[in-house]
Amino acid sequence: MQEISITGFWSAKVVFLTGASGFIGKTLLEKLLREVPSIKRIYILIRTNAGKTAETRLRHEFVENDLFHQLRQWHGASFETFFFDKVIPVSGDLSLPDLGISGEMLTRLKEEVHVILNLAGDVNFRLPIDKALKINTLSGLEIAKIALGCSQLEVLLHTSTCYVHGRCRGSRNESLLSWDSCLERFEKESDKSLSFCPPDVVHWLRTPSVSSDAETLWVLEVTRKAEELAKTKASDPQALERMLRYLLREIGLHRARSYGFHDVYTYSKAMGEIGLVSVAKEHKLPLVIVRPAIVCGISSGPNRGWIEGTTGIAPVVMGYLQGDIDGFGLDGEKLFDLIPCDHVMHATLAAAVHRSQCPRNAETQVYQVASSVQNPFYFLDFSTTVGTFARLAYPEKGLPAFHLYPSREGFVEALRKRYPSKITRTHKIACFLSSHLKGLITRQYTSYRKYEFISQLFESYVRLECSYDASGTLELQAALSPIERERFGFDVRSIDWTEYMVGAVFSGIARHLMHDKCIEIKPSGLNFEPSSSLSYVKRKPEGGEAESQKLAKRIFMMKAISVPVACVLVPIFFSVVNAGLRLQGYV
């Protein structure tokens, strides 16, 4: 592989970026503006919603975002001028033909754009199948249509996920997917699991499609059948919408698992890959695909630890640090395929450069950005490092060691002992007697539902028996010059997992998602010693006792008073009710 230059390639380029409002897309945009300020222009697709224009969203979600603090410091008062000169919002919607872009803007894109970066997608594991198809499958084909009309196009890059390989065993390499492999895994769902569907839809669910194109038509037809069924069951428009969403979510989940996928997300992303590769082969599009594993916080640079959105491992970490849960249903010997966000965006930039050096009609290249083969990290390592962080950052909480429950069922059983799994008559009476108890019971019930649902979503991901080889991605990293490896490195073998997880991932979650500004994120490479409390210092807020400690004391006192009072008042309440019924002659 010949040497590649990221700064040399991206300088003076015009880019069309989809998915810019997502975690990877936003960090990639910031990196390009910071490291390659000579880039000519970046068009980003933004959906207008809730009365907000594309320009309004651009200002709120990007210009004012903490991620861009370094650029604000560099440019000072001229930052907004620099930003709006380089970044152009494009109003559109992934679910619409031509991405909902106006004719004038579409013409402008086709005349100017050199590189298309498709980072868009909906990472919702329980998305209705029709919506998943539009966003994760058909939108890629719409982008390919636009790419075919671009007179100066050099590269079309598409991001997918390592998990398009489905539920499998062994090491998965960086090869193209085929629909035949999906057909080989197809298993008919049991009649019991499909009891929510009418007989004709059940027959459809148990019959595989001969190609990905045929599967797309299948989704459109089954959506129509679901709409007909919902109309016969629902009595009003709101009930119709709820019934239809429920049917399409269940159909999507069962269809995905029939083909051996985890859920409708990986199913629709796999279909999107297969369809896009087919179009690229037919029309000689310069396509390259990047497949990341589970993306975590930035590992280095001025934005180390930055994260946005409670996805991936964030809900579990937050639940543990807040004391809501004491562990999770994980097998310590199973691989946990995590990857820093900056590794993904650097590999994305490098992959586009390398694809531009290849013949236009060359076969589509695939790069997996993963850690499970080259630098494995296990769930046992995760439990150890999150416990280390809890002891260093929150010693006053006295959190227990993170417990690995051997199964999801064991974790859910522990949740039932900790929280009410349903609201009983006794709970309702307690809520009637005390507003404090009402709030407490509501929060506890909500916590049970939340973590039970999270464990259900993650179950198929935490029990995997496969790994993802990233040999091609390492070759791509080796093609960078020594100077650019420092600025754009993504060698997964260089990750020190303890330092990265404690110093970037968990610190970033606490600071950016839990909004604990007392957590100080230090630069990497500090000879981190897990036993040293000096490595990560949680500064005590000024003004004496922390507000959180005061609040905890007040809540404890309220609990201590409310529970005995409730125990006294409940029998009195029932005695009064019983006496009243006797006077009325009912008893």
N, C-alpha and C positions, 0 to 999 in steps of 0.2 A: 504494500500500500504506500503510495507516494505521500510526501509530507503535505499537510494541509495547514492553511492559515485562516483562523476564524476572523481576526480583525481585518485582514486583507480582503476576504470574500465579502463580508457584510458591509464594508464601507461603500457608501454611495448607492446602496441597494434600496429598492422600494418593496415593501413587504405587506402582504395581506394576512392578518392574524385573526383566527377565530379562537374563542375560548380565552380571551384576554382577561376576563373577569374571574377566571378560575385561579386556583393556587399556583399551578405551574405557569400558566399564561402570564399572570401578573408579575411573577418573579423574572420570567424571561424578558418581558418588556422593560423592566427596570434595569436588568443586566445589559441589554443592548444599548439603552440610552446612556448608561454610565460608562461602559467599556468601549463602545463604538459610537461616540457622539457624531461621527461623520456619516452615519447612516442617513440616507436621504429622507425617507418617509416611512411611517408604519400606519397602515389602515387597520383599524380594529373593529370587528363586528360587535355591535352592542344592541341589545333588544330594549326597546322603550317599554316601560311598564309603570303602572300606578301614577300616570300623568307626568312621569319624568322623561324628559327628552334625552337623546343620546349624549348631548353636550353636558347636561346636568349630571348624569351618571358618571361621565368621564371625570368631571371635577370632583365629585363626592367620593368615588371609589378609587381614584388614582391620584389625582393632584394632591388631595388632602390626606392620603394614606401614609402611615408611618414608614412603610416600605421605602418610600422615596426621600427619606430624610437626608441621605448623603447628597443626592442631587440638589435638594433645596439648599444645603449648606454651600455647595460649590457655586451655584448660580445666583444665590441670594434673591434680590428683588426681581431678577430677570428669569427666574425659574419657570413661571407660568408661560412666558413668551417662548422660551426654549421648548417647553413641553408641547404646547399647542401648535408650534411650528413643525414639530416632528411627528406628532400623533394626531391622526385624523379619525374621528368617529364615523362609523358607517351604520346607519339604522337598518336593522334587519331582524330576521327570526330564523333559526335553524330548521324549524318545522315547515317552512313555506318554500314553494318553488323559487329557484334563484336566490334562496336564503332571504326572500322578502326585500331584496335590495332594489332601489329605484333604477329605472332605465339609464338615467344620466350618470349615476354613480357607477353602475355596472360597466358602462362603456369606458369610464375613466380608469377603473381597475384593470380592465382587459388591455388597455393601452400602456399602462405604466408598470404593472407589477412584475417583479423578477422572481419572487419566492412566495409561495403560499404555505403557511404553517397552520395546519388544522389541529388545534389542541382542544377543540370543543367536544363536549359529551356530558351526559347526565349520569353521575355516579350514584344512582338510587337503585338499590338492590330489589325494591318492591315496586318499581314503576309499572303502570299499566302497559301491556304489551304493545298497544298501538302507539303510545307516546315514545316508548323505547325505540320502536322501529323508526319513527320519524327523526328522532334526535341522534341516535347512535348508529343508524344504518343508512337511511335515505339521505341524510344531510351530507354524508361523504360523497354520494353520487352527484348531488347538486354542486358541491365544490369541484368535483372532477369536470363537470360541464363548464363551469367558469374557467377552470384551468385550461381546457381545450381552446378557449377563445382568447387566452392571453398571448399576445404576439411576442413578448420578451421573456416568457416563462423559462426559468432554469431548473427549478426544483419544486415539487409538490411533496411536502412532508406531512404524514398522518400519524398521530399518536393513538396508540391502542392500549393494551394491558397484557402483561404476561399471562393473566388468567384466562385468556381466550383458548388456552390449551385444554381447559375443562378439568374435570375431576379425573386425574390420571396418576400413574406411578412412574418413578424413575426420573431421569434428567431430560428436560425438554430443550431442544436446541433452537437456534435462530432461523427456523425454516418457515416457509409460507404455509398457511392453513389450506386445507382442502375440505370440501363438503363431504367427500367420501369418508373421511375420518369421523365426521359427525354422524353419518349414517351407520358406521360400524359400532358406535357407542349407543345407538338408539335402543331404548328399552321402553316397553309399554307400561304405562302407569296402571296401578290396580284399580278395579272398579270402585273400591271403597274410597280411595283418595280423590276420585273424580265425581263424587256424589253430588257436588254442587252444580253440575252441568246437565243439560238435557241430553237424551240419548244420541241425537245426531251430532252434537258438538263433541261428545265423548268419543264417537267414532272418528271424528276428525283429529282429535288430540292423540289418538293411538295409531295414527297413520303418518309415517314420515314423508317429507317432500323429496323429490328426486334431485333438486338443486336449490341453491340459495335464492335464485330468482323465483322459483316455485314456492319457496317458503315465504317470501315476501307477499306473494299473492294469497297464500294461505292465511297470513296474519290479517290482511285486509278483509278477506271473506269471513273469518271467524269473528272479527270485530263487528261486522254487519249482523251476524247471527246473535252475538251478545246483545246488541242494541235491540233486536227484535224480542229477545227473551226478557230484557229489562223492562220493556214497555208493557209486557203482559203482567209483570209483578209489581211495578211501581204505581203509586196513586197520584203523585204530583211531581213536578220537574226536579225538585231537590232530591226526592227519593229515587227518581230515575237516574240521576247523576251518581248518587251513592252506590246504587245497585250495579250500574255499568262499570264504575271504577273497581268495585269489588270483583266482579266477574273477570275483568280484563287483567287485574293483578294476579288472580289465582290461575287463570289460563296461561299467563306469561310464565309464572313460576313452574307450573307443571310441564309446560312445553320445553322450557330450558333444561329442566332436569331429565326429561326424556332423552335429550341429545347428550347428556353427560356434562352439562354446564352447572355452575354453582347457582345461578339466578338469571333473571332477565337482562341484567346489565352485561354480563360476560357473553351471553347468547347473542344479544344485539350487536355488541362490539365485534364479535367473531364474524357475524354476517356482514357487517360493514367492511371489515378487512377483505373478506373474500370477494365481495362485490367490487370494491375499489381496485383490487389487484387485477380483476378480470377486465375492467375498463382500461386500466393503464396498459395492459398487455395488448389489447385490441387497438388502442389509439396511440401507442408509443409515448405515454406520459412518463416523465422522469420522476417516478414515485419512490419514496423511501418511508419505511415504517419504524417507529420507535415504540417499544413495549416496556414501560416501567412496571416494577412490582409495587409494593405498598409505599407510597411517598410520604416522607416525614420532613421535619423542619430543616432549614438551611444549615449546612455544616460549617461554613467558613465565610469570611468577608464581613463587611459592615452590617449585614442583615442576619448574622448568625442567630439561629434559633427562631427566626420569624416564621409564623404559621398563621393561616387564616382558615376558619371553618372547622367545625367539630366532626371531621371525618377520620378514617383510618383508626389508629389506636387512641386518638385523643379522648373519646368518651370514657374509655376504660381508665385511662390515666387520671382524668379529672375526677371520676367517681371515687377512685382510691384516695387521691390527695384530699378530697373534700370529706372523706370518712363515710361516704355512702355505701361502699362495698369494701370487702377485705381481700378480694381476689377475683379470679375469673376462671371459667371452665376451659383450661388449657392443658395440653400435654407437654411437659417440660422437655421431652426428647424430640418434639417436632420442630421443624425449621420455621423461623419467623422472617420472611423475606422482606426486609425493610431497605429503603434506599433514600439518601438525602435528596431533597428537592433540587439543590444546585447541581448534583450529579446528573439528574434527568435533563435539566435545561442546557447544561454544557454539552451533554451527548447529543441533544437535539440540534444545537447549533453546529456541532462538528459533523453530524450525519448529513445535514443539508449541504455542507461544503463538499464532502466526499462524493455525494451523489451528483453534484454539478460537474465533477471531473470525469464522470463515466459517460459512455455513449448514451444518447437519449433513449435508445431502444434496449438498453441493458435490462436484465431481470431485476425486478423489485428487490431491494435490499431490506433486511430486517435486523434491528439491533435491540437486544434485550438489556435493559438497565436493571440489573438484579444482583443480589448478594449471596444467594443460597448455595452456589457452587464454589465461587472464588473466595468468599469470606463469610462462611456460615455463621448465623446468629440464631440462637434457639430460644424457645419460650422460657426455659429455665434462666437463661441470661437476662431476659426481659424482667422476670420477677425479681432477680437479684439487683439489677440496676435501678429499678423504680423504687425498691425498698431503700437502697442507698441514698437516692435523692430525697426521699421522704424524711430520712433521719437527719440529713444535712440541712435541708431547707425548712422543715417544719418540726423541729425537735419538741416544741411545746405541745404539739398535738398527740405525741406518743402513739403514732400509727403502728399497727402490727405489721409483721413481715407480710409481703404480698403472697397470698395463698393460691396455689395451683390446684383447682378442683379437677379431678381426673376425668370428669364428664360434664356436659352441659346440665344434665339432670341433677347432679350433685350441687352445682352452683345455684340452680333454681330452687332446690330444696333449702339451701342456706338462706336464700332471699326470703322464702316463706317464713322462716324462723325469725328473720330480722324485720320484715315488713308485712302488713296485712295484704294478702293476695286478693281479697275481695272485701267490699263494705258490708258488714253484717248489721243486724238490728241493734246490737249493743253499740257499734260504732255510731250509728245514726242517733241514738239516744245521747251518747256522749257529745256529739256535735251540737245537739239541741241545747244541752246544758252549758256548754263552754265554747266560746268562739275560738279560744286558744287551742282547745282540743280539736276543734273542727279543722283549723289550719294545719295542725300537726298530723292528724290522720290523713288529710288530703295529700299533704306532701309525701307521707310515707307510702301511701297507695300509688301515687304517681311515680315514686322512685322504683317501686316493685315493677310496675308496668314498663317503665323505661328500660331497666337493666335486663328484664326478661326478654324484651323485644330485641335489644342489642345482642344478647347471647344467641338468639335465634338467627339473626342476620349473619353473624360472624361464624356460625357453626361450621359451614362447609369450607371456610377459609382457614380455620385453625386446626383442621384435622387432615390437611393435605399430606400426601405421601410422595410428592414430586418436588423437583427443584428446577431452576431456570438457569441454563448456561449462558454466560455473557462473554464468550471468547471473542466474538466479532467486535463487541463494544470495547474490549481491552485493546484489540488491534487498532481501533479507531483512536483511542487515547494515545497509543504509542506513536501515531502519525503526527501528533502535535509537536511543535518545537518546544525545547525546554522552557523557554520564557512563557509560552502560552499554556503549558501544563500547570504553571503556577497560577495563572489567571483563570483558566477554564478546565482545570483538572477534574476527572471523574473516574479515577482508578479505585474501584471498590476495595481492592486489597489494602489500600492505605488507611482504611477506617479503623480507628481504635474504638470499639463498640462502647466500652464503659465511658470513655471520655465524651464520645459523641452523644450517647443517650442521656447521660446526666447533665453534661454541659451545654447541650443544644436542644435536644428534643423535649425533655421534661422541663427544663428551664424555660424554653419557649412556650410550652403549653401553659405553664403557670403564669408567665408574664403577659402573653398576648391573648390567651383564651380565658384564663381565670382572672385576668386584669390585676395580678399581684405585682405591682411596680417595685416592691421591695426585693424581688428576685433580680440579681445582677448577672447578666450573661457576659462571661469573659471570652476573649479570643481563644481559639484552639491552640494546641501546642504548648501548654503550660506545664508539662510533666505532671499531669493530673494524678493525685494520690487519693483513691476513694476514702481512705480512713482519715484524711485531713479535713477538719472543719473549716480550714482557711481557704479551701479551693473555691467554695461557693458560699458566700456570706449572705444571709438574709438580714438586711438592715432593719433594726427595730424602729417603728414609726416614732416620731417625736411626740411629746405630750404625755409621757408616762405609759400607763397600761394601754395596750392595743385595744381598738374598738371591738375587734372580733372577740377578744377575751371578755370584755364587758358584756357584750351581747350574749355570749355563751352563759355567763353567770345569771343574767336576767332570765334567759330561757329556762335554765336549770331551776331557778326559784319558782317560776311560773308552773313548771311541771310538778315540782314538789308540793305546791299548794293545790293545783287544779285536780290532780288525781285523787287525793283523799277527799276533797270536797265532792267530787263526782261520785265517789263510793258511798258517801253519806246521802247525797241528794237523790240518787237513782232509786233506792228502796222507798224513800219518802214519796217520790213522784208516783211510783206504782201503787203505794198505799192510798194516796189521794184519789188516783184514778179509780181504784177498786171500790173505795167508799162512795164515790159519785155514781158508779154503776149500780151499787146496791140501792142507793136512794131512788134511782130511776126504775128500779125493779128489774134490771137486766141480769142481776146475779142473785 
